Each structure stands twice: as structure tokens, then as C-alpha cells.
Amino acid sequence: MASPSGPRRVAIITFGCKVNLFESEQLAAALSGYTLVEPDDGADLYIVNGCTVTAAADAQVRSMARRLARTGGAVIVTGCYARTDDLHRPHEPGIVYLPDIAAVAKYLERVVNDDFTVLRARPVIKIEDGCTGSCAYCIIPSVRGRDIRSVPPDRVEELLHSVHERGYREVVLTGIHVGKYGHERADGARLADIVEMAHAIVGRVRLSSLEADEIDDRLLALAAAGKILPHWHIPLQAGSDAVLRAMRRPYDTRLFAAKVRAVAAAYPEPPAIGTDIIAGFPGESDADLDAALSFISALPFTYGHVFPFSPRPGTPAADLHRKIGVPPDVKKERARRLRELFAAKRREFQRSQVGRAMKMILETEVAPDRFEGTTDTYFQLTYRGKGQVKDLKKVIIKKEGKGYVAE
């Protein structure tokens, strides 16, 4: 499907994690000769970069592919979803499935390289791919690969310099299993080395999701030295040791709590700490839920993402689901209770931000002297004042009515 002599309109729709977002941006940068448009503006070609982490994610991709096919435009589905064997995959005329962005580029007679092109005010750099985990519920190692593939440090350094030279003030380091960065390399490079490098070059460093057992003393020291922004995402998945064992997670609640409290203690003021949790894992009892609610309540989380358990074909948890699955109505009720707890924690954290002085990246101009942006502590809100996108502002958080603003 080569580009014709005139430009074609292409829209890219991304589902899932920051890695998918990064890869969509890489692909967009490779599509010379095409005009990038928003999906609702109408396109000749739609590229859906799909996620498959849950059955709900699969359903989103399927629904989007079908809807876009009805517009008459060509549709390419890629990413993690395209690497699965979903029996419900749409096969409408005009839908093509390609496993990754390199295959998409080749199909369009383009080439994706590893040059980083920034499309947002807080750029993301993917420094690693692949996952060595063996979590019972997870299909990602199957679709992303079970070997760690780290971007060489000298290449990461080049990308960081590119970010800095373009005037960006913050960088997000991401990967499928970012805490394992460098574990396959003979040179001994590790995530902490990349964090130090990023801080020296760009100045502000934010980490994507990091497993509790991979938070080591070097990362905590970098946090205490102000070299990692006060925002961590540490996935819990279950607040009961029995469920954690069934999930094959590499820690227990005691280790997890110790790591979360160590992160909180590394900063002079409370950082933002988010997590993920699965509701209704096969065999989860009412007592397990009560343990989770108590455990989460006791930790300084500021937000949480709750996912009702979703059996992924080919995983051990899918077999457990057939034998000891939690009924859908029970799972739904447990997810509701967990979400209510996290919503309360989020409200409490937002209230605690009022009056605090911190810094904020301006990301989107929404009106004259009005910007949406993100603070050090991942508080996303409106900034009132003069500036421009990419600016780093010193702000004070204020409460107005039911909302919050930064000035």
C-alpha cells in the first residue's frame, strides 16, 4: 500500500501503555508523504495500535476496527492485539493485521528507525522491550517476547540529547519491564545509570511502571537526591499474600509495603504513588478482598487503577478461571469497592496539594493564558497565567469550588 503521488490522510489510534504511545509516535514520524489527522476528521487510512492486556482491551480494539472499517477507509490493526489469536477478530473487508510498527512501515513502503520525534510536551523514551515475568494472568510476555532487549546506553544518551536540544524539560523513561533494563547486557548498565544520565541531560526524570522488587537502593538514593520526580507507579495486583502466590507475583505484601514506604520516605514531602490491582482473581475469597482493602488503606497510595480479572487465553489463570472463577457480579462488586477506596485516596491527596509550591510542565493551551499541564506529583490540572507549551512553571496549587488550579 504505497503512498500515491498526492498526500494521503492517516489517523493513528493508540490503546494501552506508554510503550504503545511511544511506538505510535515512532510510526507517525516514519510516515513521510502522509498527512496526519485526528480520527474524527476523516482519513484514508486508519492505524489502530492495539492493546491486549485484558479482554476489555481486546473488545475496544475490535469495536474500533469495525467502526473505522464502516467509514470506507483502509484499516491496519497492529501492536500487541495483532499478535494474538483472538477468535473474535473482525475480518471485514479493508482490515489488515500486522504484528508491529516495523511491519506497518514496511507495508506502507516506509522504514521505522529509532530516531525519537517528540509529539508531546512530556516526551517518552522507550529504553527496553520484553518481559521475563511469569505472572499467571498475563499474556504480555507472549506478545512482546520473554527476553529483555535494552536500548544501548550510548543510543539512549543520543535520544536524551535530542530531547534537550528541542527545548523539552522533562522525559519519561518507559519499557515493558523497565526495571530489568540492562540485565542482558555485559557492560553492567542498569536503570539507575540511565536515570542519572537523563537527569544530567534533561533535568527532570519520570519513571513508568516499576515492579516493587526492582526498586533498589540506588533508585531510592536518586529519589532522595531529587533526580527522580516524586511520582511512582508500583503495581500491586493483589493485597493478599494467598492471591499474590496464585498470581505468581515475585513479592509478598511485606516486601511491597516496605518498598512503597521507602519511596515515600525518600522525599521531603509526600510523593504521588499509584498502583494497579486486579479484582476477582480466580479463587479470591471475601477474606482476601478484606485483606486487600485493609492493606491498601494503610499505604500512602494517591491513586489506583482497578481491573476486574480477565482470563487471557493460554495463561495458567485462564485454567483457574474455569475451575474456581469468581462470579461476574461478585467481581464487579469487589471492583466497585476497590475503586471507591482509591477515589477517596485520590481526593485526600488532591486536598493535600493545596498551598504546595511545585513545578509544572505546560502541555496544552486551552484558552488565552490557560494551559493544561502536569505537576511534579502528577497532578494534572489547569494553569492560569502567561506561557507557552513546554514551559516549566513554578506554581502554587489552589482550590476553587470543587476543582483545582495552579497559578
Secondary structure in CASP SS format (residue, H / E / C, confidence):
PFRMAT SS
TARGET T0000
AUTHOR 0000-0000-0000
METHOD secondary structure of the structure
MODEL  1
M C 1.00
A C 1.00
S C 1.00
P C 1.00
S C 1.00
G C 1.00
P C 1.00
R E 1.00
R E 1.00
V E 1.00
A E 1.00
I E 1.00
I E 1.00
T E 1.00
F C 1.00
G C 1.00
C C 1.00
K H 1.00
V H 1.00
N H 1.00
L H 1.00
F H 1.00
E H 1.00
S H 1.00
E H 1.00
Q H 1.00
L H 1.00
A H 1.00
A H 1.00
A H 1.00
L C 1.00
S C 1.00
G C 1.00
Y E 1.00
T E 1.00
L E 1.00
V C 1.00
E C 1.00
P H 1.00
D H 1.00
D H 1.00
G C 1.00
A C 1.00
D C 1.00
L E 1.00
Y E 1.00
I E 1.00
V E 1.00
N E 1.00
G E 1.00
C C 1.00
T C 1.00
V C 1.00
T C 1.00
A H 1.00
A H 1.00
A H 1.00
D H 1.00
A H 1.00
Q H 1.00
V H 1.00
R H 1.00
S H 1.00
M H 1.00
A H 1.00
R H 1.00
R H 1.00
L H 1.00
A H 1.00
R C 1.00
T C 1.00
G C 1.00
G C 1.00
A E 1.00
V E 1.00
I E 1.00
V E 1.00
T E 1.00
G E 1.00
C H 1.00
Y H 1.00
A H 1.00
R H 1.00
T C 1.00
D C 1.00
D C 1.00
L C 1.00
H C 1.00
R C 1.00
P C 1.00
H C 1.00
E C 1.00
P C 1.00
G C 1.00
I E 1.00
V E 1.00
Y E 1.00
L C 1.00
P C 1.00
D C 1.00
I H 1.00
A H 1.00
A H 1.00
V H 1.00
A H 1.00
K H 1.00
Y H 1.00
L C 1.00
E C 1.00
R C 1.00
V C 1.00
V C 1.00
N C 1.00
D C 1.00
D C 1.00
F C 1.00
T C 1.00
V C 1.00
L C 1.00
R C 1.00
A C 1.00
R C 1.00
P C 1.00
V E 1.00
I E 1.00
K E 1.00
I E 1.00
E E 1.00
D E 1.00
G C 1.00
C C 1.00
T C 1.00
G C 1.00
S C 1.00
C C 1.00
A C 1.00
Y C 1.00
C C 1.00
I C 1.00
I H 1.00
P H 1.00
S H 1.00
V H 1.00
R H 1.00
G C 1.00
R C 1.00
D C 1.00
I C 1.00
R E 1.00
S E 1.00
V C 1.00
P C 1.00
P H 1.00
D H 1.00
R H 1.00
V H 1.00
E H 1.00
E H 1.00
L H 1.00
L H 1.00
H H 1.00
S H 1.00
V H 1.00
H H 1.00
E H 1.00
R C 1.00
G C 1.00
Y C 1.00
R C 1.00
E C 1.00
V E 1.00
V E 1.00
L E 1.00
T E 1.00
G E 1.00
I C 1.00
H C 1.00
V H 1.00
G H 1.00
K H 1.00
Y C 1.00
G C 1.00
H C 1.00
E C 1.00
R C 1.00
A C 1.00
D C 1.00
G C 1.00
A C 1.00
R C 1.00
L H 1.00
A H 1.00
D H 1.00
I H 1.00
V H 1.00
E H 1.00
M H 1.00
A H 1.00
H H 1.00
A H 1.00
I H 1.00
V C 1.00
G C 1.00
R C 1.00
V E 1.00
R E 1.00
L E 1.00
S C 1.00
S C 1.00
L C 1.00
E C 1.00
A H 1.00
D H 1.00
E H 1.00
I C 1.00
D C 1.00
D H 1.00
R H 1.00
L H 1.00
L H 1.00
A H 1.00
L H 1.00
A H 1.00
A H 1.00
A C 1.00
G C 1.00
K C 1.00
I C 1.00
L C 1.00
P C 1.00
H E 1.00
W E 1.00
H E 1.00
I C 1.00
P C 1.00
L C 1.00
Q E 1.00
A C 1.00
G C 1.00
S C 1.00
D H 1.00
A H 1.00
V H 1.00
L H 1.00
R H 1.00
A H 1.00
M H 1.00
R C 1.00
R C 1.00
P C 1.00
Y C 1.00
D C 1.00
T H 1.00
R H 1.00
L H 1.00
F H 1.00
A H 1.00
A H 1.00
K H 1.00
V H 1.00
R H 1.00
A H 1.00
V H 1.00
A H 1.00
A H 1.00
A C 1.00
Y C 1.00
P C 1.00
E C 1.00
P C 1.00
P C 1.00
A E 1.00
I E 1.00
G E 1.00
T E 1.00
D E 1.00
I E 1.00
I E 1.00
A E 1.00
G C 1.00
F C 1.00
P C 1.00
G C 1.00
E C 1.00
S C 1.00
D H 1.00
A H 1.00
D H 1.00
L H 1.00
D H 1.00
A H 1.00
A H 1.00
L H 1.00
S H 1.00
F H 1.00
I H 1.00
S H 1.00
A H 1.00
L C 1.00
P C 1.00
F C 1.00
T C 1.00
Y E 1.00
G E 1.00
H E 1.00
V E 1.00
F E 1.00
P E 1.00
F C 1.00
S C 1.00
P C 1.00
R C 1.00
P C 1.00
G C 1.00
T C 1.00
P H 1.00
A H 1.00
A H 1.00
D H 1.00
L H 1.00
H H 1.00
R H 1.00
K H 1.00
I H 1.00
G C 1.00
V C 1.00
P C 1.00
P H 1.00
D H 1.00
V H 1.00
K H 1.00
K H 1.00
E H 1.00
R H 1.00
A H 1.00
R H 1.00
R H 1.00
L H 1.00
R H 1.00
E H 1.00
L H 1.00
F H 1.00
A H 1.00
A H 1.00
K H 1.00
R H 1.00
R H 1.00
E H 1.00
F H 1.00
Q H 1.00
R H 1.00
S H 1.00
Q H 1.00
V C 1.00
G C 1.00
R C 1.00
A E 1.00
M E 1.00
K E 1.00
M E 1.00
I E 1.00
L E 1.00
E E 1.00
T E 1.00
E E 1.00
V E 1.00
A E 1.00
P C 1.00
D C 1.00
R E 1.00
F E 1.00
E E 1.00
G E 1.00
T E 1.00
T E 1.00
D C 1.00
T C 1.00
Y C 1.00
F C 1.00
Q E 1.00
L E 1.00
T E 1.00
Y E 1.00
R E 1.00
G C 1.00
K C 1.00
G C 1.00
Q C 1.00
V C 1.00
K C 1.00
D C 1.00
L E 1.00
K E 1.00
K E 1.00
V E 1.00
I E 1.00
I E 1.00
K E 1.00
K E 1.00
E E 1.00
G C 1.00
K C 1.00
G E 1.00
Y E 1.00
V E 1.00
A E 1.00
E C 1.00
END
